[in-house]
Amino acid sequence: MIRFLLAATLALAAPLAAAQDTAPQPEADLPAKAPMTLARLDEIIRALDPEAQTNGRFWQMTIADVQVMIITDEAADRMRAISPVRKLEEMSQEDITRVLQANFDSALDARYAIAKDVLWSAFIHPLRALEKEEFISGLGQVVNLAESYGTLYSGGALQFGGGDSGALQRQLIDELLKKGQEI
């Protein structure tokens, strides 16, 4: 039952769009953005971790002493950044409830997910539509979720009101965005 509830929650949860201070422009006025490619993704990853390992479709990197894996599938237009958090067998019912609460209000673009009897922090996005800042922010949120498990359960970005989570951890995301400005 718990796995069904987790899978249903993760399937229905969609990332929340950040509010903008300016009115949206008509699509015709927006400049065309180049799609994200594996070469561009590699350039961004190497700027954040020059020692990242890759086979061209899969990367393993370290951010703030946390192992992060980036898995891509060009044919399916998907990218996911994941980090293991803990074994499912080590989680209580209260822990599972808490990660679901975090998925509602404080995880935001990243999510807690369960696969292969492991709790993961994950950021999943269409590959071609992925933008540099979005990717970097997603990586920071994955790391923050992994590190804040058991305490804040926070991706460190914005918080959706009305939920059960508290304070946020924004510092890591800001540091990564600054590091990625030159690329």
BAMI-455762 format. One line per 4 residues: their letters; for each residue x, y, z of N, C-alpha, C, O. Coordinates in steps of 0.02 Angstrom, whole numbers, m for minus. Layout:
N
a = X:Y:Z:X:Y:Z:X:Y:Z:X:Y:Z; ...
This chain:
183
mirf = 41:m60:0:0:0:0:43:63:0:29:111:m36; 96:63:41:140:121:45:172:135:m22:174:192:m45; 198:82:m56:229:93:m121:179:121:m171:197:164:m211; 117:96:m169:65:122:m214:54:196:m200:50:236:m247
llaa = 50:215:m137:39:285:m119:98:328:m141:88:383:m167; 159:304:m130:217:342:m152:218:350:m228:230:405:m253; 206:296:m264:207:299:m337:153:346:m362:165:385:m409; 93:343:m334:39:386:m356:55:460:m341:41:503:m383
tlal = 84:473:m283:101:542:m266:154:570:m313:149:626:m338; 206:530:m325:260:552:m369:236:562:m440:258:608:m475; 191:519:m463:165:524:m531:122:586:m540:123:617:m593; 86:605:m489:41:663:m494:75:729:m480:53:781:m503
aapl = 130:727:m441:163:789:m422:199:819:m482:238:784:m515; 187:881:m495:221:916:m550:260:975:m521:238:1006:m473; 318:991:m551:355:1049:m526:313:1112:m530:275:1123:m577; 321:1154:m480:284:1218:m478:325:1272:m513:386:1277:m503
aaaq = 292:1311:m554:327:1365:m589:338:1423:m541:294:1440:m502; 397:1452:m544:412:1510:m502:373:1570:m528:366:1580:m589; 347:1610:m483:310:1670:m503:358:1720:m534:415:1727:m512; 335:1756:m585:376:1806:m618:350:1876:m602:289:1886:m595
dtap = 396:1923:m597:377:1992:m582:351:2028:m644:317:2079:m637; 367:2003:m703:346:2036:m764:291:1995:m797:285:1935:m787; 252:2029:m838:199:1995:m875:231:1950:m927:282:1968:m957; 201:1891:m939:230:1847:m990:226:1877:m1059:178:1912:m1076
qpea = 278:1864:m1099:281:1889:m1167:248:1839:m1213:249:1779:m1200; 218:1863:m1267:192:1815:m1316:250:1774:m1344:306:1798:m1348; 236:1711:m1363:288:1666:m1387:326:1696:m1447:386:1684:m1453; 293:1732:m1489:325:1760:m1548:381:1810:m1529:428:1819:m1568
dlpa = 376:1841:m1470:425:1891:m1449:485:1859:m1413:536:1893:m1403; 480:1796:m1393:533:1764:m1356:587:1739:m1405:572:1712:m1458; 650:1748:m1386:703:1722:m1430:702:1645:m1428:688:1615:m1376; 718:1614:m1484:720:1541:m1487:780:1517:m1446:835:1545:m1452
kapm = 769:1467:m1406:823:1440:m1365:847:1374:m1395:807:1333:m1417; 911:1367:m1395:941:1305:m1422:924:1248:m1374:926:1257:m1313; 908:1190:m1401:894:1133:m1358:956:1111:m1320:1012:1119:m1345; 946:1083:m1261:1001:1055:m1223:1027:993:m1259:987:951:m1282
tlar = 1092:988:m1264:1123:930:m1295:1166:895:m1242:1180:923:m1189; 1188:835:m1258:1232:799:m1212:1299:834:m1207:1330:835:m1153; 1323:864:m1261:1386:901:m1260:1380:962:m1214:1425:976:m1175; 1324:998:m1219:1314:1057:m1176:1306:1036:m1103:1333:1068:m1058
ldei = 1270:981:m1091:1262:955:m1023:1331:937:m994:1345:952:m936; 1372:905:m1034:1440:887:m1012:1480:949:m994:1516:949:m944; 1474:1002:m1034:1510:1065:m1020:1488:1094:m953:1530:1117:m914; 1424:1093:m939:1398:1120:m876:1421:1077:m817:1445:1103:m766
iral = 1415:1011:m824:1436:965:m771:1510:974:m755:1529:975:m697; 1551:979:m806:1624:986:m795:1642:1053:m764:1693:1058:m729; 1602:1104:m776:1614:1168:m742:1600:1162:m667:1631:1195:m626; 1552:1120:m650:1533:1111:m580:1578:1060:m544:1592:1067:m485
dpea = 1600:1009:m581:1644:958:m553:1692:934:m609:1674:889:m647; 1751:963:m613:1799:944:m666:1818:870:m665:1843:844:m715; 1807:836:m609:1825:766:m603:1766:719:m616:1771:659:m603; 1711:745:m641:1652:704:m656:1671:649:m706:1711:661:m752
qtng = 1643:591:m696:1654:533:m741:1594:526:m787:1537:538:m766; 1606:505:m850:1550:498:m897:1565:444:m949:1623:427:m962; 1511:418:m977:1516:376:m1036:1482:410:m1095:1471:380:m1148; 1464:473:m1086:1431:512:m1138:1355:518:m1129:1325:563:m1157
rfwq = 1326:473:m1091:1254:475:m1077:1240:473:m1002:1184:489:m980; 1289:455:m964:1283:447:m891:1343:482:m859:1400:473:m881; 1330:521:m807:1384:556:m772:1379:539:m698:1324:529:m671; 1436:535:m666:1439:530:m593:1483:587:m570:1539:596:m593
mtia = 1456:627:m524:1491:686:m501:1481:694:m426:1440:659:m396; 1519:739:m397:1513:754:m326:1499:828:m318:1533:870:m346; 1448:842:m278:1431:911:m260:1425:914:m184:1386:876:m155; 1464:956:m153:1462:964:m80:1468:896:m45:1432:882:2
dvqv = 1514:854:m69:1527:788:m42:1469:739:m51:1468:687:m17; 1422:753:m94:1365:709:m108:1373:682:m179:1383:720:m226; 1368:616:m187:1372:585:m252:1306:597:m289:1252:584:m263; 1311:621:m351:1253:633:m394:1265:598:m460:1320:601:m488
miit = 1214:564:m485:1218:532:m550:1169:566:m596:1112:581:m577; 1190:579:m658:1147:608:m709:1139:556:m763:1189:533:m792; 1078:538:m778:1063:487:m827:1021:519:m881:972:553:m867; 1040:508:m944:1003:539:m999:979:485:m1048:1008:431:m1053
deaa = 926:503:m1084:900:461:m1138:877:509:m1193:821:536:m1189; 920:520:m1243:903:568:m1296:840:546:m1334:799:589:m1351; 832:482:m1348:775:458:m1386:709:472:m1350:659:488:m1382; 709:467:m1284:649:481:m1244:646:554:m1221:598:574:m1189
drmr = 698:594:m1237:702:664:m1217:697:672:m1141:658:712:m1117; 736:632:m1104:733:634:m1031:802:641:m1001:852:619:m1029; 803:673:m943:863:680:m902:841:672:m830:789:698:m810; 881:635:m792:868:632:m721:933:637:m683:983:606:m701
aisp = 932:676:m630:988:682:m584:965:651:m519:913:671:m492; 1003:604:m493:981:567:m434:1038:559:m385:1097:559:m403; 1020:552:m321:1068:538:m268:1035:491:m218:979:505:m196; 1069:437:m198:1039:392:m148:1038:426:m80:1085:461:m61
vrkl = 983:416:m44:975:447:22:982:395:77:1021:404:124; 943:341:71:946:287:121:908:227:97:870:231:50; 919:170:130:884:109:112:812:113:138:799:139:192; 766:88:98:695:89:116:683:52:182:641:74:222
eems = 719:m2:194:709:m41:255:727:m1:318:706:m20:373; 765:53:311:784:94:368:733:149:382:741:186:431; 680:153:342:630:206:349:569:181:388:545:126:377; 545:223:432:484:209:469:424:237:429:433:272:380
qedi = 365:220:451:304:248:420:305:324:427:282:359:381; 329:350:482:333:422:492:382:454:443:369:509:417; 438:420:429:486:445:380:454:449:311:463:499:275; 417:398:292:385:397:226:333:453:222:328:486:171
trvl = 295:462:275:246:517:276:282:584:268:258:628:232; 338:591:302:374:655:300:401:671:231:398:728:209; 427:620:195:453:635:128:396:653:81:405:693:35; 337:624:91:280:642:50:257:713:65:238:750:20
qanf = 259:733:128:244:802:145:293:849:112:274:901:85; 357:831:113:408:873:81:397:877:6:406:930:m23; 376:823:m25:361:825:m97:305:875:m112:303:902:m167; 261:886:m64:207:933:m74:229:1006:m68:208:1048:m107
dsal = 273:1021:m19:286:1092:m7:358:1115:m5:371:1174:m17; 406:1072:8:474:1098:15:525:1066:m32:581:1092:m38; 509:1011:m65:556:981:m112:554:1017:m179:606:1027:m210; 496:1038:m201:483:1075:m262:508:1040:m324:482:987:m341
dary = 557:1066:m361:577:1037:m425:611:970:m417:606:927:m462; 645:959:m363:673:893:m347:619:856:m307:573:886:m281; 627:791:m302:578:750:m267:614:693:m231:669:672:m251; 582:668:m179:602:604:m151:566:551:m192:508:560:m211
aiak = 601:496:m206:572:442:m244:601:376:m218:656:374:m191; 563:322:m228:586:256:m207:592:212:m269:546:207:m308; 651:180:m275:663:132:m328:716:83:m303:763:103:m269; 708:20:m320:757:m32:m302:770:m32:m226:826:m42:m204
dvlw = 716:m21:m186:720:m22:m113:767:31:m85:797:21:m32; 774:87:m120:815:143:m99:774:207:m105:737:216:m153; 780:251:m55:752:318:m60:803:362:m96:861:364:m76; 781:395:m149:824:439:m189:799:510:m185:739:522:m173
safi = 844:557:m194:822:624:m212:832:628:m287:883:605:m313; 783:658:m322:784:655:m395:758:720:m425:711:751:m399; 789:740:m480:765:795:m522:758:766:m592:807:743:m621; 698:766:m619:683:735:m684:654:789:m729:610:827:m709
hplr = 680:791:m792:660:846:m836:668:824:m909:711:782:m924; 627:850:m955:640:838:m1026:709:866:m1043:727:921:m1022; 748:829:m1080:817:848:m1095:821:910:m1140:855:958:m1122; 787:910:m1197:795:965:m1245:771:1032:m1217:799:1084:m1234
alek = 720:1032:m1175:693:1094:m1147:732:1119:m1086:719:1174:m1062; 778:1079:m1061:816:1096:m1001:861:1156:m1013:898:1157:m1062; 859:1204:m968:902:1262:m973:957:1257:m919:948:1224:m869; 1013:1291:m932:1070:1287:m887:1052:1301:m814:1068:1262:m770
eefi = 1018:1357:m802:1002:1377:m734:954:1327:m702:959:1313:m642; 908:1300:m741:861:1250:m716:899:1187:m695:885:1159:m641; 946:1165:m737:985:1106:m722:1027:1116:m658:1027:1074:m614; 1061:1172:m654:1103:1186:m596:1061:1191:m533:1080:1163:m481
sglg = 1005:1224:m537:960:1228:m479:934:1159:m460:931:1142:m401; 917:1119:m510:894:1050:m496:947:1009:m461:931:971:m415; 1011:1015:m483:1065:979:m449:1071:1001:m376:1078:959:m331; 1068:1066:m364:1071:1091:m296:1014:1066:m253:1024:1049:m195
qvvn = 955:1063:m282:897:1037:m245:905:963:m229:886:941:m175; 932:924:m276:944:853:m264:991:844:m204:978:804:m159; 1045:882:m203:1094:878:m149:1062:902:m84:1070:869:m32; 1025:957:m86:993:981:m24:943:931:3:939:921:64
laes = 904:898:m40:857:847:m16:894:790:17:873:766:70; 948:767:m14:987:713:16:1015:733:83:1012:695:132; 1043:793:87:1075:816:149:1024:834:203:1039:828:263; 965:856:184:917:879:235:867:826:255:821:839:293
ygtl = 876:764:229:833:709:251:841:701:326:897:700:352; 786:695:361:787:687:433:783:753:471:774:753:532; 791:809:435:787:874:469:737:919:432:677:919:450; 760:956:382:716:1004:347:678:975:288:625:1001:270
ysgg = 703:921:259:672:890:199:659:943:146:603:949:120; 710:981:131:702:1039:87:749:1037:27:807:1020:33; 722:1056:m31:763:1064:m90:803:1129:m88:849:1138:m127; 785:1174:m43:822:1235:m34:801:1292:m78:831:1346:m75
alqf = 751:1283:m119:727:1337:m163:666:1369:m130:664:1377:m69; 618:1386:m169:556:1415:m143:516:1363:m106:529:1303:m112; 467:1385:m67:424:1339:m31:352:1354:m49:331:1412:m49; 315:1302:m64:244:1308:m79:207:1315:m13:215:1273:32
gggd = 168:1367:m5:132:1380:57:79:1328:72:57:1292:27; 60:1325:135:6:1281:155:27:1211:172:m15:1169:188; 92:1197:169:116:1129:184:141:1124:255:127:1167:297; 178:1071:268:200:1056:336:275:1069:348:298:1059:404
sgal = 311:1090:297:383:1098:304:403:1168:329:363:1215:323; 463:1173:355:485:1236:384:537:1273:343:526:1286:284; 593:1289:374:645:1331:344:675:1301:281:667:1241:268; 710:1342:243:738:1320:179:814:1325:179:844:1358:221
qrql = 845:1290:130:917:1293:121:931:1318:50:933:1277:4; 942:1381:41:952:1410:m25:1026:1419:m43:1042:1426:m102; 1071:1418:6:1141:1435:m5:1174:1392:m59:1208:1420:m102; 1166:1326:m58:1200:1283:m106:1179:1299:m177:1221:1302:m222
idel = 1114:1310:m189:1090:1325:m256:1120:1391:m280:1141:1395:m338; 1123:1441:m238:1153:1505:m257:1227:1497:m275:1251:1527:m323; 1264:1456:m236:1335:1445:m250:1344:1410:m317:1388:1428:m356; 1303:1360:m331:1308:1324:m395:1291:1369:m454:1324:1366:m506
lkkg = 1239:1410:m447:1220:1455:m500:1277:1504:m515:1290:1520:m573; 1310:1528:m462:1366:1574:m472:1424:1539:m508:1455:1568:m552; 1437:1477:m490:1490:1438:m522:1475:1427:m596:1520:1426:m637; 1411:1418:m614:1392:1404:m681:1380:1465:m726:1362:1457:m784
qei = 1391:1525:m699:1378:1586:m738:1423:1594:m798:1403:1623:m848; 1483:1570:m794:1532:1581:m847:1522:1536:m908:1552:1548:m960; 1479:1486:m903:1470:1440:m960:1408:1456:m999:1393:1422:m1048
